Amino acid sequence: THTSDQQPATTMKLPATIDNGFGVAHPASAALRSIAAAAGAGDSIEGDKVEEYTNLLDQLRQKVLQDLPTIGDNLRSLFVATCESVLLAQKARDAADKARSEATDDKQKADADAAVEAADAALEKAVAVNIAAATPILDEIHLLDQDDDAMDIDMDSLMQCFILTHGTPQALGEFANQGADQAGLIDGLLKDSSLMKQVVMASGAKGGKYGPAMQTYDAICKKSSEVSKYDILQRFALATALEHADLMAEFDTPKIFVDAVKRYLHYERAYLCGELDPTFADRTTWECRMICNCDAPDDQLGWGRDMLRNYRPDEVLESDYVWRYCRSVRTEVGYRNAEWTSTPRTYQQLISGGGKCGPRAWFGRFICKGFGIPTWGARQPGHAMMHHWTPQRWVPVLGADWRFSWWEGRCGLDFLLETQARAAGEDQYFQVIWCLEMIGYAVLCEAALDSMAVLPNPSSFWCSLALMAKHILAKKTKDPKAKLSNRKPKSAVVGSNVQNIINRRMNSQLEEEDIVTDENKIIIPAASCSEPRQSTNGVQFTKSFLGGQQLHHTGGDTFEYTLTDLPDDQAGTYYLVLRVCTVHLKQQPLLLTVTCHSGGYVGDNDAVDVMTIPVPYTVGEWQYTEPIKMHLSPGTNVLSFSRETPNFGLTIKDITCTMTT
């Protein structure tokens, strides 16, 4: 067994609490010490690392096997039998569903519906019996009650088993044989208990490519001076290295790949600048993988955050986490045939040109990931959608529920079950679920369970036992009376501009803003309308990230501003510009009607000017319209704005009128 002077191999009693690196010793510093020590051992390697890792894996498996508890024959036989019963119930359910699809007349359909309902009930009961059969086994080995008499397992050996099995001795050895630095990275990982735990709890390196993953992690740690200061940045660095071990092509550019180091640095800057969601600092390494794996180039990720803060701050400040950020899909990404304007396609083009379910799901995932919200993309029959994290639970949006979803060879219900089991706490998930799965997968080489179905396999005893334990932990997390051990990692606090604005919005009403007039300039805050005075469907007033408020306009509603008591010396010709933000290429112009009345009120015989103001396509940035000339008379002037329908959204911060000289 590999050992380390800093972190010796540990023999632990499950499920005693195991330090996960979140506070006892900073995981980044421990990882760097181990890797640096291993890499600096020498300039050459001795022997063949493929052979070394092959022999090591055999030794580790034998060591773990010696520690496995003996499960009574009766308990084992009963559990296997109930696994078989679940499979039979599932087959009966599939047959009933097939008969329903083939039913032709009303009676056949009614009978088939009843048969499916009965089959569902039978399957649910079979799973419950399967869970009941698993419970005494789990009690016997004390995995659920945190008893001190739990089975003794050398956790370092088990984690090493997983990494060597998942990465394979052949691939890991070939990587290590390239030189001392490469060997040091693999050996450093296998010697570092804290780092190994983070890696295995995050589901390992993508594609089993631990060599490239550790190279990237090492490069990030050397490049960034911040990764060792903040727990979340260390977790995000490792998540990025694990997820991008297998190269990911950028959006619509199959030969250009996401640079993992730059991807990490992009999110580091965004975090330190307070641009990410306030909950980002508490995300686990596993969850961070589902943030960093966006196919958008980094500049487009940054654009997405800037755009939404400028254009729709209300969707950044949305209190309902189900629709925070991704409500923009509903409001801005029109359901129509996509209109792409250039190659390669971009997310700027996507929000402008719209699309059907695929592009809409792409944008939803993109904007959530950009703000640091984990997402799990999904397909459904004839449809594309997404799921994402919320503080309460993972949720499906833009489609049907979990039963119909699948993604990258995994069904939605299987993913949902894992999220629910993990909610019981990272430590408990590691000590119970991960331990059982790795005994089956890495030590006994059991066949993996079918991830497209949440079903046991009678031939995979330990993996099936882990599945039932997931059900037990998931049920615990759904019980409002349960006391969960979901200890969140301790994270350094970085002020969040988003949270500050949310707090101000919650603690104060939207205050009115005043029109400012000086000798030759009039500044009209967009939210200082005389009509409407409160938000409507087509005219919405929101807090602005520029300070104060701003206005968002859609549809045919009119909004107007009344300038009262304009002195004679300030009457005359003005240049008018609006500070606007748009995200759609095709914009309807603004129609400005200026009604003037020197008597202080507006009547039927007052002078009226009508002007057209072209609305620029600003690609989510703030920009001024081209100036137009208008005349203001002494007394009262009403500026009324409207647009022809249909139209796309238009956000306005303020209107500036400058007197001509």
ZATI-850354 format. One record per residue (C-alpha): residue number from 0; residue in one letter; x, y, z. Coordinates in steps of 0.2 Angstrom, whole numbers, padded with zeros to 4 digits, always signed. Example, Ala and Ser with C-alpha at 12.3 -4.5 7.8 and 13.67 -1.06 7.14 Angstrom:
2
k;r;X;Y;Z
0;a;+0062;-0022;+0039
1;s;+0068;-0005;+0036
END
This chain:
661
k;r;X;Y;Z
0;t;+0000;+0000;+0000
1;h;+0006;+0017;-0004
2;t;+0009;+0028;+0011
3;s;+0013;+0047;+0013
4;d;+0023;+0055;+0027
5;q;+0010;+0069;+0028
6;q;-0005;+0058;+0027
7;p;-0002;+0040;+0031
8;a;-0014;+0027;+0026
9;t;-0029;+0025;+0037
10;t;-0038;+0010;+0044
11;m;-0056;+0017;+0048
12;k;-0071;+0010;+0055
13;l;-0086;+0014;+0044
14;p;-0096;+0025;+0046
15;a;-0085;+0035;+0058
16;t;-0083;+0053;+0052
17;i;-0069;+0055;+0039
18;d;-0061;+0071;+0037
19;n;-0065;+0077;+0019
20;g;-0052;+0091;+0019
21;f;-0065;+0105;+0022
22;g;-0057;+0114;+0036
23;v;-0045;+0102;+0046
24;a;-0031;+0104;+0033
25;h;-0033;+0114;+0017
26;p;-0035;+0101;+0003
27;a;-0026;+0112;-0009
28;s;-0010;+0113;+0001
29;a;-0011;+0095;+0006
30;a;-0012;+0090;-0013
31;l;+0002;+0102;-0018
32;r;+0013;+0095;-0005
33;s;+0010;+0077;-0010
34;i;+0012;+0080;-0029
35;a;+0027;+0091;-0027
36;a;+0036;+0078;-0015
37;a;+0032;+0064;-0027
38;a;+0037;+0074;-0043
39;g;+0053;+0080;-0035
40;a;+0059;+0062;-0031
41;g;+0070;+0061;-0046
42;d;+0072;+0064;-0064
43;s;+0070;+0046;-0069
44;i;+0058;+0031;-0065
45;e;+0063;+0014;-0060
46;g;+0054;-0001;-0068
47;d;+0038;-0002;-0078
48;k;+0024;+0007;-0070
49;v;+0011;-0003;-0079
50;e;+0017;-0019;-0071
51;e;+0019;-0009;-0054
52;y;+0001;-0003;-0055
53;t;-0006;-0020;-0060
54;n;+0003;-0029;-0046
55;l;-0003;-0015;-0034
56;l;-0021;-0017;-0039
57;d;-0020;-0036;-0036
58;q;-0013;-0033;-0018
59;l;-0025;-0019;-0014
60;r;-0040;-0030;-0019
61;q;-0033;-0045;-0008
62;k;-0031;-0033;+0006
63;v;-0049;-0026;+0006
64;l;-0056;-0043;+0003
65;q;-0048;-0049;+0019
66;d;-0058;-0035;+0029
67;l;-0075;-0038;+0021
68;p;-0088;-0044;+0034
69;t;-0096;-0060;+0031
70;i;-0115;-0058;+0026
71;g;-0126;-0072;+0033
72;d;-0132;-0084;+0019
73;n;-0150;-0082;+0024
74;l;-0149;-0063;+0022
75;r;-0139;-0064;+0006
76;s;-0151;-0076;-0002
77;l;-0166;-0066;+0003
78;f;-0159;-0050;-0004
79;v;-0154;-0058;-0020
80;a;-0172;-0066;-0021
81;t;-0180;-0049;-0019
82;c;-0168;-0041;-0032
83;e;-0175;-0054;-0044
84;s;-0192;-0050;-0039
85;v;-0189;-0032;-0044
86;l;-0183;-0037;-0061
87;l;-0199;-0048;-0064
88;a;-0210;-0034;-0058
89;q;-0201;-0022;-0070
90;k;-0204;-0034;-0085
91;a;-0222;-0036;-0081
92;r;-0223;-0017;-0080
93;d;-0214;-0016;-0097
94;a;-0226;-0029;-0105
95;a;-0241;-0019;-0098
96;d;-0235;-0003;-0106
97;k;-0232;-0011;-0122
98;a;-0250;-0018;-0122
99;r;-0256;-0001;-0119
100;s;-0247;+0006;-0134
101;e;-0255;-0007;-0145
102;a;-0273;-0005;-0138
103;t;-0285;+0000;-0152
104;d;-0302;+0003;-0145
105;d;-0308;+0011;-0129
106;k;-0311;-0005;-0119
107;q;-0293;-0011;-0123
108;k;-0286;+0006;-0118
109;a;-0296;+0006;-0102
110;d;-0290;-0011;-0098
111;a;-0272;-0007;-0102
112;d;-0272;+0008;-0092
113;a;-0278;-0002;-0077
114;a;-0265;-0015;-0080
115;v;-0251;-0002;-0080
116;e;-0258;+0005;-0064
117;a;-0257;-0012;-0056
118;a;-0240;-0015;-0063
119;d;-0234;+0001;-0056
120;a;-0240;-0003;-0039
121;a;-0233;-0021;-0040
122;l;-0216;-0013;-0045
123;e;-0216;-0001;-0031
124;k;-0220;-0014;-0018
125;a;-0206;-0025;-0025
126;v;-0194;-0011;-0023
127;a;-0200;-0008;-0005
128;v;-0197;-0027;-0001
129;n;-0180;-0026;-0009
130;i;-0176;-0011;+0002
131;a;-0183;-0020;+0017
132;a;-0171;-0035;+0013
133;a;-0156;-0024;+0012
134;t;-0159;-0015;+0029
135;p;-0154;-0030;+0040
136;i;-0138;-0032;+0030
137;l;-0134;-0013;+0032
138;d;-0138;-0014;+0050
139;e;-0127;-0030;+0053
140;i;-0112;-0021;+0046
141;h;-0118;-0004;+0055
142;l;-0117;+0007;+0039
143;l;-0133;+0017;+0043
144;d;-0132;+0019;+0062
145;q;-0114;+0025;+0063
146;d;-0110;+0012;+0076
147;d;-0092;+0010;+0082
148;d;-0093;-0009;+0078
149;a;-0094;-0005;+0060
150;m;-0083;-0016;+0048
151;d;-0065;-0011;+0047
152;i;-0060;-0005;+0030
153;d;-0043;+0002;+0025
154;m;-0050;+0017;+0016
155;d;-0034;+0022;+0007
156;s;-0033;+0005;-0001
157;l;-0052;+0006;-0006
158;m;-0049;+0023;-0014
159;q;-0033;+0017;-0023
160;c;-0043;+0002;-0029
161;f;-0056;+0013;-0037
162;i;-0043;+0025;-0046
163;l;-0033;+0010;-0052
164;t;-0048;+0001;-0058
165;h;-0057;+0016;-0066
166;g;-0041;+0023;-0074
167;t;-0034;+0005;-0077
168;p;-0016;+0000;-0073
169;q;-0012;+0000;-0092
170;a;-0017;+0018;-0095
171;l;-0010;+0025;-0079
172;g;+0006;+0016;-0081
173;e;+0008;+0022;-0099
174;f;+0006;+0040;-0093
175;a;+0018;+0037;-0078
176;n;+0031;+0029;-0089
177;q;+0033;+0046;-0099
178;g;+0044;+0052;-0085
179;a;+0047;+0057;-0067
180;d;+0035;+0071;-0067
181;q;+0021;+0061;-0074
182;a;+0024;+0047;-0062
183;g;+0025;+0059;-0048
184;l;+0007;+0066;-0052
185;i;+0000;+0048;-0051
186;d;+0009;+0042;-0036
187;g;+0006;+0059;-0027
188;l;-0013;+0056;-0030
189;l;-0012;+0038;-0023
190;k;-0003;+0044;-0008
191;d;-0014;+0059;-0003
192;s;-0030;+0053;+0007
193;s;-0038;+0070;+0006
194;l;-0036;+0072;-0012
195;m;-0041;+0054;-0016
196;k;-0057;+0057;-0006
197;q;-0062;+0072;-0016
198;v;-0058;+0064;-0032
199;v;-0068;+0048;-0029
200;m;-0083;+0058;-0021
201;a;-0083;+0068;-0037
202;s;-0085;+0052;-0047
203;g;-0067;+0052;-0053
204;a;-0058;+0058;-0069
205;k;-0069;+0059;-0084
206;g;-0065;+0044;-0095
207;g;-0054;+0037;-0082
208;k;-0040;+0050;-0088
209;y;-0032;+0053;-0071
210;g;-0015;+0058;-0079
211;p;-0022;+0073;-0089
212;a;-0033;+0077;-0074
213;m;-0018;+0078;-0062
214;q;-0008;+0088;-0075
215;t;-0022;+0101;-0076
216;y;-0024;+0102;-0057
217;d;-0006;+0104;-0055
218;a;-0005;+0118;-0068
219;i;-0020;+0127;-0060
220;c;-0012;+0126;-0043
221;k;+0004;+0133;-0050
222;k;-0005;+0147;-0061
223;s;-0016;+0153;-0047
224;s;-0011;+0162;-0031
225;e;-0029;+0161;-0025
226;v;-0033;+0143;-0026
227;s;-0025;+0139;-0010
228;k;-0034;+0153;-0001
229;y;-0052;+0148;-0004
230;d;-0060;+0131;-0001
231;i;-0072;+0134;-0016
232;l;-0058;+0138;-0028
233;q;-0049;+0122;-0023
234;r;-0064;+0112;-0026
235;f;-0068;+0121;-0042
236;a;-0050;+0119;-0048
237;l;-0051;+0100;-0045
238;a;-0068;+0098;-0053
239;t;-0062;+0107;-0068
240;a;-0047;+0096;-0070
241;l;-0057;+0080;-0068
242;e;-0071;+0086;-0080
243;h;-0060;+0092;-0093
244;a;-0048;+0077;-0092
245;d;-0057;+0072;-0108
246;l;-0057;+0086;-0120
247;m;-0073;+0096;-0123
248;a;-0076;+0105;-0139
249;e;-0082;+0123;-0139
250;f;-0099;+0127;-0145
251;d;-0100;+0124;-0164
252;t;-0081;+0123;-0166
253;p;-0077;+0104;-0165
254;k;-0058;+0107;-0167
255;i;-0056;+0120;-0154
256;f;-0057;+0114;-0136
257;v;-0060;+0122;-0119
258;d;-0044;+0126;-0110
259;a;-0046;+0119;-0093
260;v;-0034;+0131;-0084
261;k;-0042;+0146;-0092
262;r;-0059;+0140;-0088
263;y;-0054;+0139;-0070
264;l;-0046;+0156;-0070
265;h;-0062;+0163;-0078
266;y;-0073;+0157;-0064
267;e;-0060;+0162;-0051
268;r;-0060;+0180;-0057
269;a;-0079;+0180;-0058
270;y;-0080;+0173;-0040
271;l;-0068;+0186;-0033
272;c;-0077;+0200;-0042
273;g;-0094;+0194;-0034
274;e;-0102;+0190;-0051
275;l;-0108;+0172;-0047
276;d;-0123;+0167;-0038
277;p;-0122;+0169;-0019
278;t;-0123;+0150;-0017
279;f;-0108;+0146;-0027
280;a;-0096;+0146;-0012
281;d;-0105;+0130;-0005
282;r;-0105;+0119;-0020
283;t;-0096;+0102;-0019
284;t;-0083;+0096;-0031
285;w;-0096;+0085;-0039
286;e;-0108;+0099;-0041
287;c;-0094;+0110;-0048
288;r;-0091;+0098;-0062
289;m;-0108;+0102;-0068
290;i;-0104;+0121;-0069
291;c;-0087;+0121;-0077
292;n;-0093;+0109;-0091
293;c;-0101;+0122;-0102
294;d;-0096;+0122;-0120
295;a;-0096;+0141;-0122
296;p;-0080;+0150;-0124
297;d;-0075;+0159;-0108
298;d;-0078;+0176;-0116
299;q;-0096;+0171;-0120
300;l;-0099;+0165;-0102
301;g;-0093;+0182;-0096
302;w;-0104;+0190;-0109
303;g;-0119;+0180;-0103
304;r;-0117;+0187;-0085
305;d;-0115;+0205;-0091
306;m;-0129;+0204;-0103
307;l;-0142;+0197;-0090
308;r;-0137;+0210;-0077
309;n;-0139;+0224;-0090
310;y;-0154;+0218;-0099
311;r;-0164;+0208;-0087
312;p;-0158;+0211;-0069
313;d;-0175;+0205;-0063
314;e;-0170;+0188;-0069
315;v;-0154;+0189;-0059
316;l;-0163;+0194;-0044
317;e;-0177;+0181;-0046
318;s;-0182;+0174;-0029
319;d;-0188;+0158;-0036
320;y;-0172;+0148;-0039
321;v;-0182;+0137;-0051
322;w;-0182;+0151;-0064
323;r;-0167;+0162;-0058
324;y;-0157;+0165;-0073
325;c;-0165;+0153;-0084
326;r;-0182;+0162;-0085
327;s;-0173;+0171;-0099
328;v;-0176;+0156;-0110
329;r;-0195;+0159;-0109
330;t;-0194;+0178;-0110
331;e;-0180;+0180;-0123
332;v;-0177;+0164;-0133
333;g;-0192;+0164;-0145
334;y;-0199;+0147;-0149
335;r;-0196;+0147;-0168
336;n;-0185;+0141;-0182
337;a;-0167;+0147;-0176
338;e;-0159;+0161;-0186
339;w;-0141;+0160;-0186
340;t;-0131;+0175;-0194
341;s;-0113;+0169;-0195
342;t;-0101;+0154;-0192
343;p;-0097;+0148;-0179
344;r;-0113;+0150;-0170
345;t;-0113;+0159;-0154
346;y;-0124;+0161;-0138
347;q;-0126;+0179;-0143
348;q;-0134;+0173;-0159
349;l;-0144;+0161;-0150
350;i;-0154;+0173;-0139
351;s;-0156;+0184;-0154
352;g;-0161;+0171;-0167
353;g;-0172;+0160;-0155
354;g;-0174;+0141;-0159
355;k;-0185;+0126;-0154
356;c;-0182;+0115;-0139
357;g;-0163;+0111;-0143
358;p;-0157;+0129;-0144
359;r;-0168;+0134;-0129
360;a;-0161;+0120;-0118
361;w;-0143;+0125;-0123
362;f;-0146;+0143;-0118
363;g;-0154;+0138;-0102
364;r;-0139;+0127;-0097
365;f;-0127;+0141;-0103
366;i;-0134;+0155;-0093
367;c;-0136;+0145;-0077
368;k;-0118;+0138;-0078
369;g;-0112;+0155;-0082
370;f;-0118;+0161;-0065
371;g;-0112;+0146;-0056
372;i;-0128;+0135;-0055
373;p;-0125;+0116;-0058
374;t;-0135;+0109;-0073
375;w;-0138;+0092;-0079
376;g;-0144;+0093;-0098
377;a;-0157;+0080;-0103
378;r;-0166;+0073;-0118
379;q;-0184;+0067;-0118
380;p;-0194;+0059;-0131
381;g;-0194;+0071;-0146
382;h;-0188;+0085;-0134
383;a;-0173;+0093;-0126
384;m;-0173;+0101;-0109
385;m;-0163;+0103;-0093
386;h;-0162;+0100;-0075
387;h;-0153;+0111;-0062
388;w;-0148;+0113;-0044
389;t;-0159;+0124;-0032
390;p;-0157;+0126;-0013
391;q;-0171;+0114;-0010
392;r;-0168;+0101;-0023
393;w;-0163;+0098;-0041
394;v;-0177;+0102;-0053
395;p;-0182;+0099;-0071
396;v;-0186;+0114;-0082
397;l;-0192;+0117;-0100
398;g;-0199;+0099;-0101
399;a;-0208;+0085;-0092
400;d;-0203;+0077;-0076
401;w;-0188;+0066;-0072
402;r;-0196;+0050;-0078
403;f;-0194;+0055;-0096
404;s;-0176;+0061;-0095
405;w;-0160;+0054;-0100
406;w;-0143;+0061;-0103
407;e;-0126;+0053;-0108
408;g;-0132;+0035;-0105
409;r;-0140;+0039;-0089
410;c;-0159;+0040;-0085
411;g;-0166;+0055;-0075
412;l;-0173;+0045;-0061
413;d;-0155;+0037;-0057
414;f;-0147;+0055;-0057
415;l;-0161;+0061;-0046
416;l;-0159;+0047;-0034
417;e;-0140;+0051;-0032
418;t;-0144;+0070;-0029
419;q;-0156;+0065;-0015
420;a;-0144;+0053;-0007
421;r;-0130;+0065;-0008
422;a;-0141;+0078;+0001
423;a;-0140;+0067;+0017
424;g;-0122;+0073;+0018
425;e;-0106;+0071;+0009
426;d;-0098;+0061;+0023
427;q;-0113;+0049;+0025
428;y;-0113;+0047;+0006
429;f;-0095;+0043;+0006
430;q;-0096;+0031;+0020
431;v;-0111;+0021;+0015
432;i;-0115;+0023;-0004
433;w;-0097;+0025;-0011
434;c;-0090;+0011;+0000
435;l;-0103;-0001;-0005
436;e;-0102;+0003;-0024
437;m;-0083;+0003;-0024
438;i;-0082;-0014;-0015
439;g;-0093;-0021;-0029
440;y;-0085;-0011;-0044
441;a;-0067;-0010;-0039
442;v;-0064;-0024;-0028
443;l;-0075;-0038;-0033
444;c;-0077;-0032;-0052
445;e;-0096;-0034;-0051
446;a;-0105;-0029;-0067
447;a;-0111;-0011;-0066
448;l;-0129;-0008;-0063
449;d;-0139;-0001;-0079
450;s;-0139;+0018;-0077
451;m;-0153;+0019;-0089
452;a;-0164;+0010;-0076
453;v;-0165;+0011;-0057
454;l;-0164;-0007;-0055
455;p;-0154;-0020;-0045
456;n;-0144;-0034;-0052
457;p;-0145;-0051;-0043
458;s;-0127;-0054;-0049
459;s;-0120;-0038;-0042
460;f;-0123;-0040;-0024
461;w;-0114;-0025;-0017
462;c;-0119;-0013;-0031
463;s;-0137;-0018;-0028
464;l;-0135;-0016;-0010
465;a;-0128;+0002;-0013
466;l;-0143;+0006;-0024
467;m;-0155;+0001;-0009
468;a;-0144;+0011;+0003
469;k;-0147;+0026;-0009
470;h;-0166;+0024;-0008
471;i;-0164;+0024;+0011
472;l;-0154;+0040;+0012
473;a;-0165;+0048;-0001
474;k;-0180;+0044;+0009
475;k;-0171;+0052;+0024
476;t;-0168;+0068;+0015
477;k;-0186;+0069;+0010
478;d;-0192;+0067;+0028
479;p;-0194;+0085;+0035
480;k;-0192;+0078;+0053
481;a;-0175;+0070;+0049
482;k;-0159;+0077;+0056
483;l;-0147;+0077;+0041
484;s;-0128;+0078;+0043
485;n;-0126;+0089;+0028
486;r;-0112;+0099;+0034
487;k;-0107;+0111;+0021
488;p;-0088;+0115;+0017
489;k;-0082;+0130;+0026
490;s;-0079;+0144;+0013
491;a;-0071;+0160;+0014
492;v;-0083;+0174;+0012
493;v;-0082;+0185;-0004
494;g;-0094;+0199;-0005
495;s;-0107;+0196;-0019
496;n;-0113;+0211;-0029
497;v;-0128;+0200;-0033
498;q;-0132;+0197;-0015
499;n;-0130;+0215;-0010
500;i;-0143;+0220;-0023
501;i;-0155;+0206;-0018
502;n;-0154;+0212;+0000
503;r;-0158;+0230;-0005
504;r;-0172;+0224;-0016
505;m;-0180;+0214;-0001
506;n;-0178;+0227;+0012
507;s;-0184;+0242;+0003
508;q;-0198;+0247;-0010
509;l;-0194;+0253;-0027
510;e;-0191;+0271;-0024
511;e;-0196;+0284;-0037
512;e;-0182;+0293;-0046
513;d;-0183;+0312;-0050
514;i;-0180;+0321;-0067
515;v;-0165;+0332;-0066
516;t;-0165;+0348;-0075
517;d;-0150;+0361;-0076
518;e;-0147;+0375;-0088
519;n;-0145;+0365;-0104
520;k;-0148;+0347;-0100
521;i;-0163;+0337;-0094
522;i;-0159;+0319;-0088
523;i;-0175;+0308;-0086
524;p;-0173;+0292;-0077
525;a;-0182;+0278;-0087
526;a;-0192;+0273;-0071
527;s;-0198;+0290;-0068
528;c;-0214;+0288;-0079
529;s;-0229;+0298;-0076
530;e;-0238;+0284;-0084
531;p;-0238;+0270;-0080
532;r;-0233;+0273;-0062
533;q;-0232;+0254;-0058
534;s;-0225;+0239;-0068
535;t;-0237;+0232;-0080
536;n;-0235;+0217;-0092
537;g;-0227;+0228;-0105
538;v;-0218;+0240;-0094
539;q;-0208;+0234;-0080
540;f;-0197;+0243;-0067
541;t;-0183;+0234;-0059
542;k;-0168;+0237;-0049
543;s;-0152;+0241;-0060
544;f;-0135;+0235;-0057
545;l;-0130;+0253;-0062
546;g;-0139;+0259;-0047
547;g;-0157;+0265;-0046
548;q;-0169;+0258;-0057
549;q;-0172;+0254;-0076
550;l;-0187;+0250;-0087
551;h;-0190;+0235;-0098
552;h;-0202;+0237;-0112
553;t;-0211;+0224;-0123
554;g;-0227;+0223;-0132
555;g;-0238;+0238;-0137
556;d;-0239;+0247;-0120
557;t;-0235;+0266;-0120
558;f;-0224;+0274;-0107
559;e;-0223;+0293;-0105
560;y;-0214;+0307;-0095
561;t;-0221;+0324;-0090
562;l;-0210;+0339;-0089
563;t;-0219;+0352;-0080
564;d;-0216;+0371;-0078
565;l;-0202;+0372;-0091
566;p;-0195;+0390;-0090
567;d;-0195;+0401;-0105
568;d;-0176;+0401;-0105
569;q;-0175;+0382;-0106
570;a;-0188;+0380;-0120
571;g;-0181;+0377;-0137
572;t;-0173;+0363;-0148
573;y;-0165;+0348;-0139
574;y;-0155;+0333;-0144
575;l;-0163;+0317;-0136
576;v;-0154;+0301;-0133
577;l;-0159;+0285;-0124
578;r;-0147;+0274;-0115
579;v;-0153;+0256;-0120
580;c;-0149;+0238;-0120
581;t;-0155;+0225;-0132
582;v;-0151;+0207;-0136
583;h;-0161;+0204;-0152
584;l;-0155;+0209;-0170
585;k;-0172;+0214;-0176
586;q;-0179;+0229;-0167
587;q;-0195;+0239;-0169
588;p;-0190;+0258;-0168
589;l;-0197;+0269;-0154
590;l;-0211;+0281;-0158
591;l;-0209;+0297;-0149
592;t;-0224;+0309;-0147
593;v;-0220;+0326;-0139
594;t;-0235;+0336;-0134
595;c;-0233;+0353;-0128
596;h;-0244;+0366;-0119
597;s;-0239;+0382;-0112
598;g;-0254;+0384;-0101
599;g;-0248;+0370;-0089
600;y;-0259;+0357;-0095
601;v;-0262;+0346;-0110
602;g;-0277;+0350;-0121
603;d;-0284;+0345;-0138
604;n;-0276;+0359;-0147
605;d;-0259;+0358;-0141
606;a;-0244;+0356;-0153
607;v;-0239;+0338;-0156
608;d;-0223;+0331;-0164
609;v;-0220;+0313;-0169
610;m;-0203;+0306;-0171
611;t;-0195;+0289;-0175
612;i;-0180;+0283;-0165
613;p;-0171;+0268;-0172
614;v;-0166;+0256;-0158
615;p;-0149;+0248;-0160
616;y;-0144;+0230;-0157
617;t;-0132;+0232;-0143
618;v;-0128;+0213;-0140
619;g;-0132;+0215;-0121
620;e;-0122;+0231;-0118
621;w;-0127;+0248;-0114
622;q;-0127;+0260;-0129
623;y;-0135;+0277;-0133
624;t;-0147;+0279;-0147
625;e;-0143;+0291;-0161
626;p;-0148;+0308;-0156
627;i;-0164;+0316;-0163
628;k;-0170;+0334;-0163
629;m;-0186;+0338;-0154
630;h;-0194;+0355;-0148
631;l;-0199;+0358;-0130
632;s;-0211;+0373;-0126
633;p;-0212;+0383;-0110
634;g;-0224;+0375;-0097
635;t;-0229;+0357;-0099
636;n;-0222;+0344;-0111
637;v;-0227;+0326;-0112
638;l;-0215;+0313;-0120
639;s;-0224;+0298;-0125
640;f;-0215;+0282;-0131
641;s;-0222;+0267;-0140
642;r;-0217;+0253;-0152
643;e;-0227;+0244;-0165
644;t;-0230;+0225;-0161
645;p;-0224;+0212;-0162
646;n;-0207;+0217;-0155
647;f;-0193;+0211;-0144
648;g;-0188;+0217;-0127
649;l;-0180;+0234;-0125
650;t;-0171;+0240;-0109
651;i;-0169;+0258;-0105
652;k;-0159;+0266;-0091
653;d;-0162;+0285;-0094
654;i;-0166;+0298;-0107
655;t;-0155;+0313;-0109
656;c;-0161;+0329;-0118
657;t;-0147;+0342;-0122
658;m;-0151;+0359;-0128
659;t;-0144;+0364;-0145
660;t;-0132;+0379;-0145
END
